[in-house]
Amino acid sequence: MIVALSVGSVVWFLMGLVLMVVLWRTGMAMLQALSAPPAPPPEPGELRKMNMRYRCEVCGVELKLTLAPDEDPPPPKHCLEDMTVVAPLYD
Ligand SMILES: [Zn+2]
């Protein structure tokens, strides 16, 4: 009787352990999926050389875009707003 009871406890303990590991693994997999790094950037040969300047209308910061994966890339965001093109310079 006592032996049967302890064997039962061991089985429950093992089941709990397995469940814990499964839950932990699932949680870790979900975390990894959420924090997965973005797709790797295209090869340098696939990028176009650009010379675009954008300005943030909110705070006035300006930046220069020198490489983009396509001819007309979407404007970057700053201060939660799309930045405006200052002067597209092709040289
Ligand atoms: Zn800004």
PDB file of the backbone (N, CA, C, O) and the ligand in Angstrom, with CONECT records:
HET     ZN  A 101       1
ATOM      1  N   MET A   1       0.851  -1.213   0.000  1.00  0.00           N
ATOM      2  CA  MET A   1       0.000   0.000   0.000  1.00  0.00           C
ATOM      3  C   MET A   1       0.876   1.248   0.000  1.00  0.00           C
ATOM      4  O   MET A   1       0.684   2.161  -0.803  1.00  0.00           O
ATOM      5  N   ILE A   2       1.822   1.268   0.901  1.00  0.00           N
ATOM      6  CA  ILE A   2       2.709   2.435   0.998  1.00  0.00           C
ATOM      7  C   ILE A   2       3.584   2.540  -0.256  1.00  0.00           C
ATOM      8  O   ILE A   2       3.842   3.625  -0.778  1.00  0.00           O
ATOM      9  N   VAL A   3       4.030   1.356  -0.715  1.00  0.00           N
ATOM     10  CA  VAL A   3       4.876   1.332  -1.916  1.00  0.00           C
ATOM     11  C   VAL A   3       4.085   1.845  -3.112  1.00  0.00           C
ATOM     12  O   VAL A   3       4.570   2.658  -3.899  1.00  0.00           O
ATOM     13  N   ALA A   4       2.824   1.338  -3.233  1.00  0.00           N
ATOM     14  CA  ALA A   4       1.982   1.754  -4.354  1.00  0.00           C
ATOM     15  C   ALA A   4       1.780   3.263  -4.322  1.00  0.00           C
ATOM     16  O   ALA A   4       1.827   3.929  -5.356  1.00  0.00           O
ATOM     17  N   LEU A   5       1.554   3.790  -3.126  1.00  0.00           N
ATOM     18  CA  LEU A   5       1.310   5.224  -2.981  1.00  0.00           C
ATOM     19  C   LEU A   5       2.542   6.021  -3.412  1.00  0.00           C
ATOM     20  O   LEU A   5       2.426   7.028  -4.111  1.00  0.00           O
ATOM     21  N   SER A   6       3.729   5.558  -2.987  1.00  0.00           N
ATOM     22  CA  SER A   6       4.931   6.316  -3.323  1.00  0.00           C
ATOM     23  C   SER A   6       5.231   6.221  -4.809  1.00  0.00           C
ATOM     24  O   SER A   6       5.710   7.178  -5.418  1.00  0.00           O
ATOM     25  N   VAL A   7       4.941   5.036  -5.402  1.00  0.00           N
ATOM     26  CA  VAL A   7       5.145   4.918  -6.849  1.00  0.00           C
ATOM     27  C   VAL A   7       4.218   5.892  -7.572  1.00  0.00           C
ATOM     28  O   VAL A   7       4.604   6.552  -8.537  1.00  0.00           O
ATOM     29  N   GLY A   8       2.959   5.961  -7.064  1.00  0.00           N
ATOM     30  CA  GLY A   8       2.017   6.918  -7.654  1.00  0.00           C
ATOM     31  C   GLY A   8       2.529   8.335  -7.552  1.00  0.00           C
ATOM     32  O   GLY A   8       2.409   9.110  -8.501  1.00  0.00           O
ATOM     33  N   SER A   9       3.109   8.690  -6.394  1.00  0.00           N
ATOM     34  CA  SER A   9       3.623  10.052  -6.223  1.00  0.00           C
ATOM     35  C   SER A   9       4.759  10.318  -7.192  1.00  0.00           C
ATOM     36  O   SER A   9       4.870  11.402  -7.763  1.00  0.00           O
ATOM     37  N   VAL A  10       5.614   9.296  -7.369  1.00  0.00           N
ATOM     38  CA  VAL A  10       6.748   9.472  -8.287  1.00  0.00           C
ATOM     39  C   VAL A  10       6.241   9.702  -9.703  1.00  0.00           C
ATOM     40  O   VAL A  10       6.748  10.554 -10.432  1.00  0.00           O
ATOM     41  N   VAL A  11       5.212   8.913 -10.084  1.00  0.00           N
ATOM     42  CA  VAL A  11       4.654   9.082 -11.428  1.00  0.00           C
ATOM     43  C   VAL A  11       4.104  10.495 -11.583  1.00  0.00           C
ATOM     44  O   VAL A  11       4.354  11.151 -12.594  1.00  0.00           O
ATOM     45  N   TRP A  12       3.354  10.968 -10.585  1.00  0.00           N
ATOM     46  CA  TRP A  12       2.801  12.326 -10.660  1.00  0.00           C
ATOM     47  C   TRP A  12       3.912  13.368 -10.718  1.00  0.00           C
ATOM     48  O   TRP A  12       3.848  14.350 -11.458  1.00  0.00           O
ATOM     49  N   PHE A  13       4.945  13.105  -9.894  1.00  0.00           N
ATOM     50  CA  PHE A  13       6.073  14.047  -9.872  1.00  0.00           C
ATOM     51  C   PHE A  13       6.721  14.122 -11.256  1.00  0.00           C
ATOM     52  O   PHE A  13       7.028  15.200 -11.765  1.00  0.00           O
ATOM     53  N   LEU A  14       6.922  12.921 -11.853  1.00  0.00           N
ATOM     54  CA  LEU A  14       7.549  12.889 -13.181  1.00  0.00           C
ATOM     55  C   LEU A  14       6.664  13.580 -14.207  1.00  0.00           C
ATOM     56  O   LEU A  14       7.144  14.318 -15.068  1.00  0.00           O
ATOM     57  N   MET A  15       5.342  13.325 -14.099  1.00  0.00           N
ATOM     58  CA  MET A  15       4.427  13.965 -15.052  1.00  0.00           C
ATOM     59  C   MET A  15       4.482  15.480 -14.911  1.00  0.00           C
ATOM     60  O   MET A  15       4.468  16.214 -15.899  1.00  0.00           O
ATOM     61  N   GLY A  16       4.546  15.937 -13.648  1.00  0.00           N
ATOM     62  CA  GLY A  16       4.644  17.372 -13.406  1.00  0.00           C
ATOM     63  C   GLY A  16       5.923  17.934 -14.006  1.00  0.00           C
ATOM     64  O   GLY A  16       5.939  19.011 -14.603  1.00  0.00           O
ATOM     65  N   LEU A  17       7.004  17.163 -13.826  1.00  0.00           N
ATOM     66  CA  LEU A  17       8.298  17.585 -14.343  1.00  0.00           C
ATOM     67  C   LEU A  17       8.252  17.714 -15.865  1.00  0.00           C
ATOM     68  O   LEU A  17       8.715  18.700 -16.438  1.00  0.00           O
ATOM     69  N   VAL A  18       7.672  16.675 -16.512  1.00  0.00           N
ATOM     70  CA  VAL A  18       7.576  16.679 -17.975  1.00  0.00           C
ATOM     71  C   VAL A  18       6.743  17.871 -18.436  1.00  0.00           C
ATOM     72  O   VAL A  18       7.090  18.565 -19.392  1.00  0.00           O
ATOM     73  N   LEU A  19       5.622  18.090 -17.720  1.00  0.00           N
ATOM     74  CA  LEU A  19       4.744  19.206 -18.086  1.00  0.00           C
ATOM     75  C   LEU A  19       5.497  20.533 -17.967  1.00  0.00           C
ATOM     76  O   LEU A  19       5.377  21.414 -18.819  1.00  0.00           O
ATOM     77  N   MET A  20       6.287  20.652 -16.873  1.00  0.00           N
ATOM     78  CA  MET A  20       7.039  21.864 -16.647  1.00  0.00           C
ATOM     79  C   MET A  20       8.030  22.097 -17.787  1.00  0.00           C
ATOM     80  O   MET A  20       8.153  23.207 -18.304  1.00  0.00           O
ATOM     81  N   VAL A  21       8.730  21.030 -18.167  1.00  0.00           N
ATOM     82  CA  VAL A  21       9.724  21.157 -19.238  1.00  0.00           C
ATOM     83  C   VAL A  21       9.044  21.553 -20.539  1.00  0.00           C
ATOM     84  O   VAL A  21       9.532  22.408 -21.278  1.00  0.00           O
ATOM     85  N   VAL A  22       7.888  20.904 -20.810  1.00  0.00           N
ATOM     86  CA  VAL A  22       7.174  21.204 -22.058  1.00  0.00           C
ATOM     87  C   VAL A  22       6.736  22.667 -22.059  1.00  0.00           C
ATOM     88  O   VAL A  22       6.900  23.373 -23.054  1.00  0.00           O
ATOM     89  N   LEU A  23       6.174  23.117 -20.925  1.00  0.00           N
ATOM     90  CA  LEU A  23       5.721  24.507 -20.851  1.00  0.00           C
ATOM     91  C   LEU A  23       6.894  25.467 -21.008  1.00  0.00           C
ATOM     92  O   LEU A  23       6.795  26.485 -21.694  1.00  0.00           O
ATOM     93  N   TRP A  24       8.008  25.124 -20.358  1.00  0.00           N
ATOM     94  CA  TRP A  24       9.186  25.985 -20.416  1.00  0.00           C
ATOM     95  C   TRP A  24       9.699  26.067 -21.849  1.00  0.00           C
ATOM     96  O   TRP A  24      10.034  27.140 -22.350  1.00  0.00           O
ATOM     97  N   ARG A  25       9.751  24.896 -22.498  1.00  0.00           N
ATOM     98  CA  ARG A  25      10.240  24.866 -23.885  1.00  0.00           C
ATOM     99  C   ARG A  25       9.323  25.706 -24.779  1.00  0.00           C
ATOM    100  O   ARG A  25       9.794  26.472 -25.620  1.00  0.00           O
ATOM    101  N   THR A  26       7.996  25.550 -24.586  1.00  0.00           N
ATOM    102  CA  THR A  26       7.042  26.306 -25.393  1.00  0.00           C
ATOM    103  C   THR A  26       7.236  27.798 -25.165  1.00  0.00           C
ATOM    104  O   THR A  26       7.256  28.589 -26.108  1.00  0.00           O
ATOM    105  N   GLY A  27       7.378  28.165 -23.901  1.00  0.00           N
ATOM    106  CA  GLY A  27       7.566  29.573 -23.575  1.00  0.00           C
ATOM    107  C   GLY A  27       8.822  30.127 -24.216  1.00  0.00           C
ATOM    108  O   GLY A  27       8.815  31.221 -24.781  1.00  0.00           O
ATOM    109  N   MET A  28       9.906  29.360 -24.123  1.00  0.00           N
ATOM    110  CA  MET A  28      11.161  29.818 -24.704  1.00  0.00           C
ATOM    111  C   MET A  28      11.035  29.942 -26.219  1.00  0.00           C
ATOM    112  O   MET A  28      11.539  30.896 -26.812  1.00  0.00           O
ATOM    113  N   ALA A  29      10.355  28.968 -26.849  1.00  0.00           N
ATOM    114  CA  ALA A  29      10.190  29.011 -28.307  1.00  0.00           C
ATOM    115  C   ALA A  29       9.393  30.249 -28.699  1.00  0.00           C
ATOM    116  O   ALA A  29       9.711  30.912 -29.686  1.00  0.00           O
ATOM    117  N   MET A  30       8.344  30.561 -27.914  1.00  0.00           N
ATOM    118  CA  MET A  30       7.534  31.735 -28.226  1.00  0.00           C
ATOM    119  C   MET A  30       8.355  33.001 -28.056  1.00  0.00           C
ATOM    120  O   MET A  30       8.274  33.918 -28.873  1.00  0.00           O
ATOM    121  N   LEU A  31       9.155  33.047 -26.981  1.00  0.00           N
ATOM    122  CA  LEU A  31      10.005  34.210 -26.762  1.00  0.00           C
ATOM    123  C   LEU A  31      10.982  34.383 -27.912  1.00  0.00           C
ATOM    124  O   LEU A  31      11.213  35.491 -28.396  1.00  0.00           O
ATOM    125  N   GLN A  32      11.553  33.255 -28.340  1.00  0.00           N
ATOM    126  CA  GLN A  32      12.519  33.331 -29.433  1.00  0.00           C
ATOM    127  C   GLN A  32      11.849  33.786 -30.722  1.00  0.00           C
ATOM    128  O   GLN A  32      12.428  34.546 -31.499  1.00  0.00           O
ATOM    129  N   ALA A  33      10.612  33.310 -30.946  1.00  0.00           N
ATOM    130  CA  ALA A  33       9.894  33.721 -32.153  1.00  0.00           C
ATOM    131  C   ALA A  33       9.607  35.218 -32.099  1.00  0.00           C
ATOM    132  O   ALA A  33       9.695  35.909 -33.114  1.00  0.00           O
ATOM    133  N   LEU A  34       9.263  35.719 -30.902  1.00  0.00           N
ATOM    134  CA  LEU A  34       8.945  37.139 -30.764  1.00  0.00           C
ATOM    135  C   LEU A  34      10.189  37.994 -30.925  1.00  0.00           C
ATOM    136  O   LEU A  34      10.143  39.059 -31.540  1.00  0.00           O
ATOM    137  N   SER A  35      11.297  37.527 -30.374  1.00  0.00           N
ATOM    138  CA  SER A  35      12.511  38.331 -30.410  1.00  0.00           C
ATOM    139  C   SER A  35      13.429  37.884 -31.535  1.00  0.00           C
ATOM    140  O   SER A  35      14.625  38.174 -31.520  1.00  0.00           O
ATOM    141  N   ALA A  36      12.869  37.177 -32.512  1.00  0.00           N
ATOM    142  CA  ALA A  36      13.703  36.699 -33.618  1.00  0.00           C
ATOM    143  C   ALA A  36      14.284  37.893 -34.359  1.00  0.00           C
ATOM    144  O   ALA A  36      13.594  38.890 -34.571  1.00  0.00           O
ATOM    145  N   PRO A  37      15.521  37.800 -34.745  1.00  0.00           N
ATOM    146  CA  PRO A  37      16.116  38.918 -35.491  1.00  0.00           C
ATOM    147  C   PRO A  37      15.426  39.069 -36.831  1.00  0.00           C
ATOM    148  O   PRO A  37      14.963  38.081 -37.401  1.00  0.00           O
ATOM    149  N   PRO A  38      15.349  40.299 -37.352  1.00  0.00           N
ATOM    150  CA  PRO A  38      14.703  40.503 -38.658  1.00  0.00           C
ATOM    151  C   PRO A  38      15.458  39.768 -39.750  1.00  0.00           C
ATOM    152  O   PRO A  38      16.610  39.372 -39.572  1.00  0.00           O
ATOM    153  N   ALA A  39      14.810  39.596 -40.853  1.00  0.00           N
ATOM    154  CA  ALA A  39      15.423  38.889 -41.977  1.00  0.00           C
ATOM    155  C   ALA A  39      16.776  39.504 -42.288  1.00  0.00           C
ATOM    156  O   ALA A  39      16.948  40.720 -42.195  1.00  0.00           O
ATOM    157  N   PRO A  40      17.718  38.683 -42.649  1.00  0.00           N
ATOM    158  CA  PRO A  40      19.051  39.221 -42.934  1.00  0.00           C
ATOM    159  C   PRO A  40      19.005  40.196 -44.096  1.00  0.00           C
ATOM    160  O   PRO A  40      18.228  39.998 -45.030  1.00  0.00           O
ATOM    161  N   PRO A  41      19.810  41.231 -44.062  1.00  0.00           N
ATOM    162  CA  PRO A  41      19.793  42.215 -45.150  1.00  0.00           C
ATOM    163  C   PRO A  41      20.232  41.569 -46.449  1.00  0.00           C
ATOM    164  O   PRO A  41      21.016  40.620 -46.439  1.00  0.00           O
ATOM    165  N   PRO A  42      19.737  42.074 -47.565  1.00  0.00           N
ATOM    166  CA  PRO A  42      20.134  41.503 -48.855  1.00  0.00           C
ATOM    167  C   PRO A  42      21.622  41.679 -49.095  1.00  0.00           C
ATOM    168  O   PRO A  42      22.272  42.505 -48.454  1.00  0.00           O
ATOM    169  N   GLU A  43      22.146  40.907 -50.010  1.00  0.00           N
ATOM    170  CA  GLU A  43      23.568  40.999 -50.347  1.00  0.00           C
ATOM    171  C   GLU A  43      23.892  42.408 -50.826  1.00  0.00           C
ATOM    172  O   GLU A  43      23.042  43.074 -51.416  1.00  0.00           O
ATOM    173  N   PRO A  44      25.117  42.865 -50.576  1.00  0.00           N
ATOM    174  CA  PRO A  44      25.491  44.229 -51.014  1.00  0.00           C
ATOM    175  C   PRO A  44      25.222  44.446 -52.494  1.00  0.00           C
ATOM    176  O   PRO A  44      24.889  45.561 -52.898  1.00  0.00           O
ATOM    177  N   GLY A  45      25.357  43.409 -53.312  1.00  0.00           N
ATOM    178  CA  GLY A  45      25.119  43.560 -54.744  1.00  0.00           C
ATOM    179  C   GLY A  45      23.669  43.843 -55.074  1.00  0.00           C
ATOM    180  O   GLY A  45      23.369  44.414 -56.122  1.00  0.00           O
ATOM    181  N   GLU A  46      22.749  43.440 -54.172  1.00  0.00           N
ATOM    182  CA  GLU A  46      21.326  43.644 -54.439  1.00  0.00           C
ATOM    183  C   GLU A  46      20.859  45.027 -54.005  1.00  0.00           C
ATOM    184  O   GLU A  46      19.738  45.435 -54.308  1.00  0.00           O
ATOM    185  N   LEU A  47      21.731  45.751 -53.287  1.00  0.00           N
ATOM    186  CA  LEU A  47      21.344  47.068 -52.805  1.00  0.00           C
ATOM    187  C   LEU A  47      21.721  48.130 -53.831  1.00  0.00           C
ATOM    188  O   LEU A  47      22.724  48.021 -54.537  1.00  0.00           O
ATOM    189  N   ARG A  48      20.882  49.160 -53.886  1.00  0.00           N
ATOM    190  CA  ARG A  48      21.179  50.265 -54.795  1.00  0.00           C
ATOM    191  C   ARG A  48      21.837  51.377 -54.006  1.00  0.00           C
ATOM    192  O   ARG A  48      21.475  51.652 -52.862  1.00  0.00           O
ATOM    193  N   LYS A  49      22.789  51.996 -54.625  1.00  0.00           N
ATOM    194  CA  LYS A  49      23.406  53.166 -54.007  1.00  0.00           C
ATOM    195  C   LYS A  49      22.444  54.326 -54.170  1.00  0.00           C
ATOM    196  O   LYS A  49      21.960  54.597 -55.270  1.00  0.00           O
ATOM    197  N   MET A  50      22.173  55.004 -53.079  1.00  0.00           N
ATOM    198  CA  MET A  50      21.251  56.130 -53.106  1.00  0.00           C
ATOM    199  C   MET A  50      21.955  57.317 -52.472  1.00  0.00           C
ATOM    200  O   MET A  50      22.985  57.187 -51.810  1.00  0.00           O
ATOM    201  N   ASN A  51      21.368  58.458 -52.697  1.00  0.00           N
ATOM    202  CA  ASN A  51      21.833  59.624 -51.966  1.00  0.00           C
ATOM    203  C   ASN A  51      20.605  60.481 -51.713  1.00  0.00           C
ATOM    204  O   ASN A  51      20.347  61.456 -52.419  1.00  0.00           O
ATOM    205  N   MET A  52      19.862  60.098 -50.698  1.00  0.00           N
ATOM    206  CA  MET A  52      18.626  60.787 -50.379  1.00  0.00           C
ATOM    207  C   MET A  52      18.777  61.410 -49.000  1.00  0.00           C
ATOM    208  O   MET A  52      19.409  60.848 -48.106  1.00  0.00           O
ATOM    209  N   ARG A  53      18.186  62.567 -48.856  1.00  0.00           N
ATOM    210  CA  ARG A  53      18.195  63.192 -47.526  1.00  0.00           C
ATOM    211  C   ARG A  53      16.770  63.312 -47.036  1.00  0.00           C
ATOM    212  O   ARG A  53      15.869  63.712 -47.773  1.00  0.00           O
ATOM    213  N   TYR A  54      16.588  62.963 -45.801  1.00  0.00           N
ATOM    214  CA  TYR A  54      15.269  63.030 -45.174  1.00  0.00           C
ATOM    215  C   TYR A  54      15.349  63.957 -43.972  1.00  0.00           C
ATOM    216  O   TYR A  54      16.367  64.036 -43.284  1.00  0.00           O
ATOM    217  N   ARG A  55      14.262  64.643 -43.745  1.00  0.00           N
ATOM    218  CA  ARG A  55      14.194  65.508 -42.567  1.00  0.00           C
ATOM    219  C   ARG A  55      12.956  65.159 -41.760  1.00  0.00           C
ATOM    220  O   ARG A  55      11.884  64.890 -42.300  1.00  0.00           O
ATOM    221  N   CYS A  56      13.143  65.174 -40.450  1.00  0.00           N
ATOM    222  CA  CYS A  56      12.015  64.965 -39.539  1.00  0.00           C
ATOM    223  C   CYS A  56      11.344  66.310 -39.327  1.00  0.00           C
ATOM    224  O   CYS A  56      11.961  67.258 -38.842  1.00  0.00           O
ATOM    225  N   GLU A  57      10.058  66.381 -39.702  1.00  0.00           N
ATOM    226  CA  GLU A  57       9.334  67.647 -39.575  1.00  0.00           C
ATOM    227  C   GLU A  57       9.059  67.999 -38.124  1.00  0.00           C
ATOM    228  O   GLU A  57       8.763  69.149 -37.801  1.00  0.00           O
ATOM    229  N   VAL A  58       9.157  67.016 -37.260  1.00  0.00           N
ATOM    230  CA  VAL A  58       8.831  67.264 -35.853  1.00  0.00           C
ATOM    231  C   VAL A  58      10.008  67.881 -35.119  1.00  0.00           C
ATOM    232  O   VAL A  58       9.869  68.918 -34.469  1.00  0.00           O
ATOM    233  N   CYS A  59      11.182  67.235 -35.224  1.00  0.00           N
ATOM    234  CA  CYS A  59      12.313  67.727 -34.439  1.00  0.00           C
ATOM    235  C   CYS A  59      13.408  68.312 -35.309  1.00  0.00           C
ATOM    236  O   CYS A  59      14.362  68.891 -34.790  1.00  0.00           O
ATOM    237  N   GLY A  60      13.289  68.172 -36.637  1.00  0.00           N
ATOM    238  CA  GLY A  60      14.239  68.830 -37.519  1.00  0.00           C
ATOM    239  C   GLY A  60      15.481  68.028 -37.837  1.00  0.00           C
ATOM    240  O   GLY A  60      16.354  68.518 -38.554  1.00  0.00           O
ATOM    241  N   VAL A  61      15.593  66.809 -37.327  1.00  0.00           N
ATOM    242  CA  VAL A  61      16.797  66.035 -37.598  1.00  0.00           C
ATOM    243  C   VAL A  61      16.821  65.648 -39.073  1.00  0.00           C
ATOM    244  O   VAL A  61      15.779  65.362 -39.662  1.00  0.00           O
ATOM    245  N   GLU A  62      17.993  65.640 -39.658  1.00  0.00           N
ATOM    246  CA  GLU A  62      18.149  65.257 -41.052  1.00  0.00           C
ATOM    247  C   GLU A  62      19.067  64.061 -41.138  1.00  0.00           C
ATOM    248  O   GLU A  62      20.037  63.956 -40.387  1.00  0.00           O
ATOM    249  N   LEU A  63      18.761  63.153 -42.060  1.00  0.00           N
ATOM    250  CA  LEU A  63      19.678  62.033 -42.266  1.00  0.00           C
ATOM    251  C   LEU A  63      19.809  61.726 -43.737  1.00  0.00           C
ATOM    252  O   LEU A  63      18.955  62.084 -44.548  1.00  0.00           O
ATOM    253  N   LYS A  64      20.890  61.059 -44.063  1.00  0.00           N
ATOM    254  CA  LYS A  64      21.200  60.738 -45.449  1.00  0.00           C
ATOM    255  C   LYS A  64      21.073  59.238 -45.648  1.00  0.00           C
ATOM    256  O   LYS A  64      21.614  58.446 -44.876  1.00  0.00           O
ATOM    257  N   LEU A  65      20.353  58.861 -46.692  1.00  0.00           N
ATOM    258  CA  LEU A  65      20.200  57.454 -47.036  1.00  0.00           C
ATOM    259  C   LEU A  65      21.160  57.152 -48.179  1.00  0.00           C
ATOM    260  O   LEU A  65      21.128  57.806 -49.222  1.00  0.00           O
ATOM    261  N   THR A  66      22.004  56.166 -47.972  1.00  0.00           N
ATOM    262  CA  THR A  66      23.015  55.889 -49.002  1.00  0.00           C
ATOM    263  C   THR A  66      22.815  54.552 -49.690  1.00  0.00           C
ATOM    264  O   THR A  66      23.319  54.344 -50.794  1.00  0.00           O
ATOM    265  N   LEU A  67      22.085  53.640 -49.055  1.00  0.00           N
ATOM    266  CA  LEU A  67      21.857  52.329 -49.655  1.00  0.00           C
ATOM    267  C   LEU A  67      20.420  51.927 -49.408  1.00  0.00           C
ATOM    268  O   LEU A  67      19.893  52.146 -48.318  1.00  0.00           O
ATOM    269  N   ALA A  68      19.770  51.332 -50.420  1.00  0.00           N
ATOM    270  CA  ALA A  68      18.398  50.876 -50.238  1.00  0.00           C
ATOM    271  C   ALA A  68      18.172  49.646 -51.103  1.00  0.00           C
ATOM    272  O   ALA A  68      18.799  49.492 -52.151  1.00  0.00           O
ATOM    273  N   PRO A  69      17.279  48.773 -50.663  1.00  0.00           N
ATOM    274  CA  PRO A  69      17.020  47.561 -51.451  1.00  0.00           C
ATOM    275  C   PRO A  69      16.233  47.835 -52.720  1.00  0.00           C
ATOM    276  O   PRO A  69      16.212  46.981 -53.607  1.00  0.00           O
ATOM    277  N   ASP A  70      15.587  48.984 -52.847  1.00  0.00           N
ATOM    278  CA  ASP A  70      14.885  49.288 -54.099  1.00  0.00           C
ATOM    279  C   ASP A  70      14.977  50.775 -54.401  1.00  0.00           C
ATOM    280  O   ASP A  70      15.485  51.567 -53.608  1.00  0.00           O
ATOM    281  N   GLU A  71      14.468  51.124 -55.576  1.00  0.00           N
ATOM    282  CA  GLU A  71      14.624  52.478 -56.110  1.00  0.00           C
ATOM    283  C   GLU A  71      13.913  53.529 -55.256  1.00  0.00           C
ATOM    284  O   GLU A  71      14.422  54.634 -55.066  1.00  0.00           O
ATOM    285  N   ASP A  72      12.748  53.177 -54.751  1.00  0.00           N
ATOM    286  CA  ASP A  72      11.929  54.155 -54.048  1.00  0.00           C
ATOM    287  C   ASP A  72      11.578  53.622 -52.661  1.00  0.00           C
ATOM    288  O   ASP A  72      10.445  53.200 -52.427  1.00  0.00           O
ATOM    289  N   PRO A  73      12.528  53.640 -51.755  1.00  0.00           N
ATOM    290  CA  PRO A  73      12.272  53.053 -50.435  1.00  0.00           C
ATOM    291  C   PRO A  73      11.280  53.898 -49.643  1.00  0.00           C
ATOM    292  O   PRO A  73      11.235  55.115 -49.822  1.00  0.00           O
ATOM    293  N   PRO A  74      10.493  53.284 -48.779  1.00  0.00           N
ATOM    294  CA  PRO A  74       9.585  54.057 -47.937  1.00  0.00           C
ATOM    295  C   PRO A  74      10.405  54.946 -47.009  1.00  0.00           C
ATOM    296  O   PRO A  74      11.470  54.544 -46.541  1.00  0.00           O
ATOM    297  N   PRO A  75       9.913  56.147 -46.745  1.00  0.00           N
ATOM    298  CA  PRO A  75      10.685  57.068 -45.908  1.00  0.00           C
ATOM    299  C   PRO A  75      10.843  56.509 -44.489  1.00  0.00           C
ATOM    300  O   PRO A  75       9.932  55.870 -43.964  1.00  0.00           O
ATOM    301  N   PRO A  76      11.986  56.752 -43.883  1.00  0.00           N
ATOM    302  CA  PRO A  76      12.172  56.305 -42.503  1.00  0.00           C
ATOM    303  C   PRO A  76      11.289  57.113 -41.557  1.00  0.00           C
ATOM    304  O   PRO A  76      10.813  58.194 -41.903  1.00  0.00           O
ATOM    305  N   LYS A  77      11.085  56.587 -40.393  1.00  0.00           N
ATOM    306  CA  LYS A  77      10.246  57.286 -39.412  1.00  0.00           C
ATOM    307  C   LYS A  77      11.114  57.885 -38.316  1.00  0.00           C
ATOM    308  O   LYS A  77      12.133  57.318 -37.923  1.00  0.00           O
ATOM    309  N   HIS A  78      10.692  59.026 -37.842  1.00  0.00           N
ATOM    310  CA  HIS A  78      11.341  59.655 -36.699  1.00  0.00           C
ATOM    311  C   HIS A  78      10.260  60.376 -35.938  1.00  0.00           C
ATOM    312  O   HIS A  78       9.345  60.934 -36.545  1.00  0.00           O
ATOM    313  N   CYS A  79      10.343  60.379 -34.633  1.00  0.00           N
ATOM    314  CA  CYS A  79       9.311  60.991 -33.801  1.00  0.00           C
ATOM    315  C   CYS A  79       7.934  60.434 -34.192  1.00  0.00           C
ATOM    316  O   CYS A  79       6.936  61.154 -34.143  1.00  0.00           O
ATOM    317  N   LEU A  80       7.883  59.165 -34.576  1.00  0.00           N
ATOM    318  CA  LEU A  80       6.655  58.448 -34.942  1.00  0.00           C
ATOM    319  C   LEU A  80       6.022  58.966 -36.228  1.00  0.00           C
ATOM    320  O   LEU A  80       4.910  58.558 -36.565  1.00  0.00           O
ATOM    321  N   GLU A  81       6.699  59.854 -36.956  1.00  0.00           N
ATOM    322  CA  GLU A  81       6.156  60.377 -38.213  1.00  0.00           C
ATOM    323  C   GLU A  81       7.076  59.975 -39.366  1.00  0.00           C
ATOM    324  O   GLU A  81       8.272  59.759 -39.170  1.00  0.00           O
ATOM    325  N   ASP A  82       6.508  59.878 -40.563  1.00  0.00           N
ATOM    326  CA  ASP A  82       7.338  59.649 -41.741  1.00  0.00           C
ATOM    327  C   ASP A  82       8.215  60.884 -41.962  1.00  0.00           C
ATOM    328  O   ASP A  82       7.775  62.024 -41.814  1.00  0.00           O
ATOM    329  N   MET A  83       9.448  60.617 -42.316  1.00  0.00           N
ATOM    330  CA  MET A  83      10.325  61.746 -42.601  1.00  0.00           C
ATOM    331  C   MET A  83      10.070  62.200 -44.037  1.00  0.00           C
ATOM    332  O   MET A  83       9.652  61.405 -44.878  1.00  0.00           O
ATOM    333  N   THR A  84      10.324  63.482 -44.314  1.00  0.00           N
ATOM    334  CA  THR A  84      10.086  64.003 -45.658  1.00  0.00           C
ATOM    335  C   THR A  84      11.407  64.098 -46.407  1.00  0.00           C
ATOM    336  O   THR A  84      12.457  64.376 -45.827  1.00  0.00           O
ATOM    337  N   VAL A  85      11.323  63.859 -47.722  1.00  0.00           N
ATOM    338  CA  VAL A  85      12.524  63.927 -48.555  1.00  0.00           C
ATOM    339  C   VAL A  85      12.932  65.386 -48.673  1.00  0.00           C
ATOM    340  O   VAL A  85      12.110  66.237 -49.012  1.00  0.00           O
ATOM    341  N   VAL A  86      14.183  65.675 -48.398  1.00  0.00           N
ATOM    342  CA  VAL A  86      14.671  67.048 -48.529  1.00  0.00           C
ATOM    343  C   VAL A  86      15.126  67.278 -49.951  1.00  0.00           C
ATOM    344  O   VAL A  86      14.635  68.185 -50.623  1.00  0.00           O
ATOM    345  N   ALA A  87      16.052  66.473 -50.413  1.00  0.00           N
ATOM    346  CA  ALA A  87      16.572  66.655 -51.762  1.00  0.00           C
ATOM    347  C   ALA A  87      17.123  65.322 -52.252  1.00  0.00           C
ATOM    348  O   ALA A  87      18.156  64.855 -51.772  1.00  0.00           O
ATOM    349  N   PRO A  88      16.438  64.720 -53.195  1.00  0.00           N
ATOM    350  CA  PRO A  88      17.001  63.493 -53.759  1.00  0.00           C
ATOM    351  C   PRO A  88      18.150  63.837 -54.699  1.00  0.00           C
ATOM    352  O   PRO A  88      17.939  64.405 -55.770  1.00  0.00           O
ATOM    353  N   LEU A  89      19.326  63.498 -54.302  1.00  0.00           N
ATOM    354  CA  LEU A  89      20.503  63.845 -55.101  1.00  0.00           C
ATOM    355  C   LEU A  89      21.042  62.589 -55.720  1.00  0.00           C
ATOM    356  O   LEU A  89      21.417  61.655 -55.012  1.00  0.00           O
ATOM    357  N   TYR A  90      21.087  62.551 -57.020  1.00  0.00           N
ATOM    358  CA  TYR A  90      21.662  61.399 -57.705  1.00  0.00           C
ATOM    359  C   TYR A  90      23.010  61.807 -58.256  1.00  0.00           C
ATOM    360  O   TYR A  90      23.089  62.637 -59.162  1.00  0.00           O
ATOM    361  N   ASP A  91      24.038  61.247 -57.733  1.00  0.00           N
ATOM    362  CA  ASP A  91      25.374  61.581 -58.267  1.00  0.00           C
ATOM    363  C   ASP A  91      26.250  60.346 -58.349  1.00  0.00           C
ATOM    364  O   ASP A  91      27.402  60.434 -58.773  1.00  0.00           O
TER     365      ASP A  91
HETATM  366 ZN    ZN A 101      12.292  63.587 -35.023  1.00  0.00          ZN2+
END
